[in-house]
């Protein structure tokens, strides 16, 4: 998954204004105790980060 697709999915689910805030502030055990930004910077693939977000936030299958 490209980062552009990842960020579009984040914006589609959380809204343009909240997606970046969520990605900076919300620490998830599914991402090894990291935020989205920290996981991406530390080398996690966008696809794995999206899967972690989906699991943590119970995002419905049709939006994954």
C-alpha positions as CSV (number, residue, x, y, z in Angstrom):
1,X,0.0,0.0,0.0
2,X,1.3,3.4,-0.9
3,X,1.4,6.1,1.7
4,X,-0.9,8.2,-0.4
5,X,-3.5,5.4,-0.2
6,X,-2.9,5.0,3.5
7,X,-3.5,8.7,4.2
8,X,-6.6,8.8,2.0
9,X,-8.1,5.9,4.0
10,X,-7.2,7.6,7.2
11,X,-8.9,10.8,6.0
12,X,-11.9,8.9,4.7
13,X,-12.5,7.2,8.0
14,X,-11.5,9.9,10.5
15,X,-12.1,13.0,8.5
16,X,-9.5,15.4,7.0
17,X,-9.1,17.4,10.1
18,X,-8.8,14.6,12.7
19,X,-6.8,12.0,10.7
20,X,-3.4,13.7,11.3
21,X,-4.2,14.5,15.0
22,X,-5.2,10.9,15.6
23,X,-2.0,9.7,13.8
24,X,0.2,11.9,16.0
25,X,-1.5,11.4,19.4
26,X,-3.2,7.9,19.6
27,X,-0.8,5.3,20.9
28,X,-1.9,1.7,20.0
29,X,-0.7,-1.6,21.3
30,X,-1.4,-3.0,17.8
31,X,1.5,-0.8,16.7
32,X,3.8,-1.9,19.5
33,X,2.9,1.0,21.7
34,X,3.5,3.5,18.9
35,X,1.5,6.2,17.2
36,X,0.8,5.9,13.5
37,X,3.6,8.5,12.8
38,X,6.0,6.7,15.0
39,X,5.3,3.3,13.4
40,X,5.8,4.7,9.9
41,X,9.0,6.4,10.8
42,X,10.4,3.3,12.5
43,X,9.9,1.3,9.3
44,X,6.5,-0.3,9.5
45,X,4.8,-0.7,6.1
46,X,1.7,1.5,5.5
47,X,-0.3,-1.7,5.0
48,X,0.7,-3.1,8.4
49,X,0.0,0.3,10.1
50,X,-3.4,0.4,8.4
51,X,-4.2,-3.1,9.7
52,X,-3.2,-2.0,13.2
53,X,-5.4,1.0,13.0
54,X,-8.3,-1.1,11.7
55,X,-7.9,-3.6,14.6
56,X,-7.5,-0.9,17.2
57,X,-10.5,1.1,16.1
58,X,-12.8,-1.7,15.0
59,X,-13.1,-0.3,11.5
60,X,-15.7,-2.3,9.6
61,X,-14.5,-4.7,6.9
62,X,-16.1,-2.8,4.1
63,X,-13.9,0.3,5.0
64,X,-10.6,-1.6,5.2
